[in-house]
Amino acid sequence: MASWRTGPPAVTPVVCVHGAGVSSRPLLPLVERLGESVETWTVDLPGFGRSPRPAEPLGLTALGDALADWLAAVELPPVCLLGSSFGCQVATDVAVRHPGRVRSLVLVGPTIDPMGRTWPRTIVRWLRNAVRESPRMVPLNLADYRDCGTRRVLFTFGESLRDRMEDRLPAVTVPTLVVRGERDALVPRPWAEEVTRLVPRARLATVPDSPHTVPFRAPEALAALVTEFVRQDANASG
């Protein structure tokens, strides 16, 4: 998988995982900010961005296995896995099925809640959220969708709808920070609160005036939250 690294070496590196249909491009503002204080990586999952494209689109568990294999190949210590949108579903899958690879989780805009798990409801929410996002996101998304291809984009969005993340959240044993943008129309606040309740060691943080793509719209605020979270976890373990 294609990957990028920035920042000084850390006991707990942060590895960022992108959402459905896109690549690491929308995460780069956050990666740049986080890299000022902590070792930070971002990856393009197989089939997305600059990573090779398998002949067939990979399902959620296959993406999780690919990410776990990459973590092993790079020989990173247990990491703080930061998922954005669908990346939260991949990150929680890795945390549950490959627990030795993950020290903590950050779930930014976790999708998809049971009430929104249909194409019509998701499309309506996506449209409501889109008008709140920065216009600078448009060329990034178009480039990602072009690179990924329509078939893989639709398949991955379908995976996000099929996955019942709430069923595995109680099995997440690592410290977890759930983050929601205050103006996120894709992730209702009650769902973010439910995610926080279901994960045994989780807390919720809200980023003011941000829509769904918090890493792109509010990288400074999110980087501050993540840096403090990682430091607190290190102090508690030390």
LINURMO-V844192 format. One record per residue. RES is the residue in one small letter. SS is DSSP state (helix for helix, strand for strand, loop for the rest). OMEGA is omega in degrees with one decimal (none if undefined). D_LAST is the distance of its C-alpha to the last C-alpha in Angstrom with 1 decimal. Layout:
res ss omega d_last
RES SS OMEGA D_LAST
RES SS OMEGA D_LAST
//
This chain:
res ss omega d_last
m loop 174.3 32.4
a loop -178.0 32.6
s strand 177.4 29.4
w strand -178.8 28.3
r strand 174.8 25.3
t strand 175.8 24.4
g loop -179.6 21.7
p loop 177.5 19.5
p loop -177.5 17.4
a loop 176.0 14.0
v loop 178.5 11.1
t loop 176.0 12.2
p loop 174.3 16.0
v strand 177.9 18.1
v strand -174.4 21.2
c strand -176.4 24.0
v strand -173.8 26.8
h loop -177.8 30.2
g loop -175.6 32.6
a loop 173.6 35.9
g loop -176.5 38.6
v loop 179.4 36.8
s loop 178.3 34.7
s loop -175.3 31.9
r helix -179.1 34.3
p helix -179.1 33.4
l helix -172.5 29.7
l helix 175.4 30.2
p helix 177.5 30.1
l helix -179.1 26.6
v helix 179.2 25.6
e helix -180.0 27.0
r helix -179.4 25.2
l helix -178.0 21.8
g loop 176.7 22.4
e loop -175.5 22.6
s loop -175.4 18.8
v loop 176.8 17.2
e loop -174.0 18.5
t strand 176.9 20.9
w strand 166.8 23.3
t strand -175.3 26.2
v strand 166.9 28.6
d loop 179.2 32.1
l loop -177.9 32.4
p loop -179.4 35.5
g loop -175.3 38.7
f loop 175.6 37.3
g loop -175.8 37.4
r loop 179.2 37.5
s loop 177.1 36.5
p loop -177.5 39.2
r loop 174.2 41.2
p loop -179.4 41.6
a loop 178.8 45.2
e loop 176.7 44.1
p loop 179.9 41.5
l loop 174.9 38.3
g loop -175.2 37.3
l helix -176.4 33.9
t helix 177.5 32.6
a helix 175.6 34.0
l helix 177.3 32.2
g helix 177.9 29.0
d helix 179.3 29.7
a helix 178.8 30.6
l helix 178.5 27.3
a helix 177.9 25.3
d helix 178.7 27.6
w helix 178.3 27.0
l helix 178.9 23.2
a helix -177.2 23.9
a helix 179.8 26.5
v helix 178.4 24.5
e loop 175.7 21.8
l loop 170.3 18.9
p loop 176.4 15.5
p loop -168.4 14.8
v strand 163.8 15.7
c strand -177.3 16.0
l strand -177.9 19.6
l strand 178.1 21.7
g strand 175.1 25.1
s strand 178.7 28.1
s loop 178.0 30.9
f helix 175.8 31.9
g helix 175.3 28.8
c helix 179.5 26.9
q helix 176.5 29.1
v helix -177.5 28.2
a helix 179.7 24.5
t helix 176.1 24.5
d helix 179.1 26.7
v helix -178.2 24.4
a helix -178.3 21.4
v helix -174.1 23.6
r helix 178.2 25.5
h loop -170.4 23.1
p helix -179.4 19.7
g helix -178.5 18.2
r helix -169.6 18.7
v strand 177.0 16.9
r strand 178.9 13.3
s strand -178.3 14.7
l strand 165.8 18.1
v strand -177.6 20.1
l strand -175.8 23.7
v strand -178.7 26.1
g loop -174.4 29.5
p loop 175.7 29.2
t loop -9.2 32.7
i loop -176.6 34.9
d loop -177.3 35.5
p helix -178.6 38.1
m helix -178.3 40.6
g helix -170.4 40.7
r loop 171.1 40.9
t loop 178.0 44.4
w helix -178.0 45.7
p helix -178.7 47.8
r helix 179.6 45.1
t helix 179.6 42.6
i helix 178.7 45.2
v helix 179.1 46.1
r helix -179.4 42.5
w helix 179.3 42.0
l helix 178.0 45.1
r helix -179.4 44.1
n helix -174.3 40.8
a helix -178.0 42.4
v loop 179.6 44.4
r loop -177.7 41.2
e loop 177.8 39.6
s loop 174.7 40.3
p loop 179.2 43.5
r helix 177.3 41.5
m helix -172.4 39.9
v helix -179.8 43.4
p helix 177.3 43.9
l helix -179.9 40.4
n helix 179.8 41.0
l helix 177.7 44.5
a helix 179.4 43.3
d helix 179.7 40.6
y helix 177.9 43.2
r helix -179.0 45.7
d helix -175.9 43.4
c helix -177.1 42.2
g loop -174.0 45.7
t helix -176.8 47.1
r helix -178.0 46.8
r helix 177.2 43.1
v helix -177.9 42.4
l helix 179.3 44.3
f helix -177.0 42.8
t helix 174.2 39.2
f helix 175.5 40.0
g helix 176.1 41.6
e helix -179.6 38.5
s helix 178.6 36.5
l helix -177.5 39.3
r helix -173.1 39.4
d loop 176.1 35.7
r loop -176.4 34.6
m loop -176.8 31.0
e helix -179.7 30.9
d helix -178.4 31.5
r helix -178.3 28.3
l helix 178.5 25.9
p loop 179.8 25.4
a loop 176.2 24.1
v loop -173.3 21.3
t loop -174.7 18.1
v loop 174.5 15.4
p strand -173.1 14.5
t strand 173.2 17.6
l strand 175.9 19.1
v strand -176.6 22.9
v strand 177.1 24.9
r strand 171.6 28.6
g strand -176.2 31.1
e loop -176.5 33.2
r loop -179.5 36.4
d loop 179.6 35.5
a loop 178.6 38.6
l loop -177.0 37.3
v loop 179.5 34.4
p loop -179.6 35.6
r helix 178.6 33.3
p helix 178.8 33.9
w helix 176.5 32.7
a helix 177.6 29.4
e helix 178.9 29.0
e helix 175.4 29.9
v helix 179.9 27.4
t helix 179.8 24.7
r helix -175.2 26.1
l helix 178.6 26.3
v loop -172.4 22.7
p loop -174.5 20.9
r loop -175.1 17.7
a strand 169.5 19.4
r strand -174.3 20.4
l strand 173.4 23.4
a strand 179.1 24.0
t strand 177.2 27.5
v strand -175.1 28.5
p loop 170.1 31.8
d loop 179.3 35.0
s loop 172.1 33.7
p loop -171.1 35.4
h loop -173.2 34.0
t loop -179.2 32.9
v helix -179.1 30.1
p helix -179.7 28.7
f helix -174.9 32.2
r helix -176.4 33.3
a loop -176.1 30.3
p helix -178.8 27.9
e helix -178.9 26.8
a helix -179.4 25.9
l helix 178.7 24.1
a helix 178.2 22.2
a helix 178.7 20.9
l helix -176.5 19.9
v helix 179.7 18.1
t helix 178.8 16.3
e helix 179.2 15.1
f helix -179.6 14.1
v helix 179.2 12.1
r helix 178.9 10.3
q helix 179.1 9.7
d helix 178.8 8.5
a helix 179.4 5.9
n helix 180.0 5.0
a helix -179.2 5.6
s helix -177.1 3.8
g loop none 0.0
//
